Amino acid sequence: MGGLSCPGCGSDRLDRLARNDISPFRGYRCAGCGRRLRDRGSLPVYLTILVVSTAVAAAGGAATGEEAGVGRGVAVGTIGVVCAGYAAVELTRRTPSTARPVAPAPAGDWYVARDGGKVGPFAVDRLRAMAATGALTPADMVLDPCGGRWVSAGAVASLFEPTATAPPNPGGAAPTVPPPPPGNGRRVAFAAAAVAVGGLGLALAVRGGGAGDKGGPLPAPAGEALVPPAPAVERLTVGPGREILYSAGLGADAERLVRALGEAGYGEGKWPARVQLGRRGDTWVVELDLRPAVFDDPTTPAAMERWVGVRVAASAFPGGRVEMRLGETGGRERAAVRVEGAGRSPVGGSAAAVFSLGGAKAEGDRLADLLARGGLDTRVGWVILLAREPGGWVITPLNLRPAELVPGVRRRWAGLARAATAALAAPARVEVLGDDYRPAATLTAADETEPPR
């Protein structure tokens, strides 16, 4: 076609492909070997598309990290990946070569490829006779005796011009010779597409990793298996079938964690079958594998999010950032909580204590002093949470239940709310939790003056 030939088989029978709506370059397909070829002169265009599309894919990946931009980022990134992959595939295709007809050689030097082997030798006149009768087509491959290469019969000059019939060839079949090896364009295309997709994935990962920890409760998607926080290379046995795994060098921290879990209520019957302790940056990561029976009590995950994580963080890792995950052994995660800088303030040096959140250790100490001077029965081992909210301070006595709020008890805790408001220099209220660890009653200074009910 127009002085062009296939760079693979040498055939000049190149069929122009039909137009399409994707690319202005139609390309060719070789009728001899079926290879698809790219238009000559299209290299700069496809290189530009590849570079621009890769940049678009990276920008889309970065956009997924923006608030309310996930859908738009995924759409833009997908378009970029598809366009980059298309350009990469086109760049792996070869372009047609300028046809160079082979001059006929002396008789007795030509071979024809047949059924994976070659037959011959044939004289040039014999080849012309075969071409005239249709036994040899322009797509058939012949061995050029001068260059020693396989070319299409259509590329041999004057081979298909009318000529006299030559005598039969006396030669026989020759040893099998494999046809020219196919190109590796498809393999390279897949590699280029994989690089483009990998670039998008890297952009997503980098963007997602840079979002930072914002603190507060973590999502606990159903069906997500617990993942070890760090390679567990040491173990501490705490009872039959109970152990704690921890990274090298964290032995003392593991022992503090064991004591803190015991203080938080994980004793006989509820102690985790396995606890894993590790570090991720400046965060302690604690994962508790609990027997499924523990979750028969629907309040367990709520208790974990509400106060177990706070007590463990303040007792084992005071002032640090702690991420705790609670889940079934070999199963799914049930609850997760991230605690930022919890502190513990004992009440009168006893087991009773105020657990503060978010660096409010000084306020926790003042509240603990108020409770001690107010005559709190420290033999009970009171556990009280102190947290700062936009509207003021929230005091949560975990030992108190709504059913115990008789008039005298109500007035006493309302009096604590009044005193705490003055001591903490901000409005304070007492929040009583129900059996499901959700707010069930709220007491403020106004309740102190209520008449008996």
Stockholm file with secondary structure:
# STOCKHOLM 1.0

chainA/1-453         MGGLSCPGCGSDRLDRLARNDISPFRGYRCAGCGRRLRDRGSLPVYLTILVVSTAVAAAGGAATGEEAGVGRGVAVGTIGVVCAGYAAVELTRRTPSTARPVAPAPAGDWYVARDGGKVGPFAVDRLRAMAATGALTPADMVLDPCGGRWVSAGAVASLFEPTATAPPNPGGAAPTVPPPPPGNGRRVAFAAAAVAVGGLGLALAVRGGGAGDKGGPLPAPAGEALVPPAPAVERLTVGPGREILYSAGLGADAERLVRALGEAGYGEGKWPARVQLGRRGDTWVVELDLRPAVFDDPTTPAAMERWVGVRVAASAFPGGRVEMRLGETGGRERAAVRVEGAGRSPVGGSAAAVFSLGGAKAEGDRLADLLARGGLDTRVGWVILLAREPGGWVITPLNLRPAELVPGVRRRWAGLARAATAALAAPARVEVLGDDYRPAATLTAADETEPPR
#=GR chainA/1-453 SS CTTEECTTTCCCCEEECCCCSSCSCCCEEETTTCCEECCTTCHHHHHHHHHHHHHHHHHHHHHTTSTTCHHHHHHHHHHHHHHHHHHHHHHTSCCCEECCCBCCCCTTCEEEEETTEEEEEECHHHHHHHHHHTSSCTTSEEECTTTCCEEEGGGBTTTTSCCCCCCCCCCCBCCCCCCCCCCCHHHHHHHHHHHHHHHHHHHHHHHHHTTCCCCEECCCCTTCBCCCSSCCCEEEEEETTEEEEECTTCHHHHHHHHHHHHHTTCCTTTSCSEEEEEEETTEEEEEEEECGGGGGSTHHHHHIIIIIHHHHHHHHSTTSEEEEEEEETTSBEEEEEEEESCEEEESTTSSCEEEECTTCHHHHHHHHHHHHHTTCCGGGCCEEEEEEETTEEEEEETTCCGGGCCHHHHHHHHHHHHHHHHHTTSCEEEEEECTTSSEEEEECGGGGGCCCC
#=GC SS_cons         CTTEECTTTCCCCEEECCCCSSCSCCCEEETTTCCEECCTTCHHHHHHHHHHHHHHHHHHHHHTTSTTCHHHHHHHHHHHHHHHHHHHHHHTSCCCEECCCBCCCCTTCEEEEETTEEEEEECHHHHHHHHHHTSSCTTSEEECTTTCCEEEGGGBTTTTSCCCCCCCCCCCBCCCCCCCCCCCHHHHHHHHHHHHHHHHHHHHHHHHHTTCCCCEECCCCTTCBCCCSSCCCEEEEEETTEEEEECTTCHHHHHHHHHHHHHTTCCTTTSCSEEEEEEETTEEEEEEEECGGGGGSTHHHHHIIIIIHHHHHHHHSTTSEEEEEEEETTSBEEEEEEEESCEEEESTTSSCEEEECTTCHHHHHHHHHHHHHTTCCGGGCCEEEEEEETTEEEEEETTCCGGGCCHHHHHHHHHHHHHHHHHTTSCEEEEEECTTSSEEEEECGGGGGCCCC
//
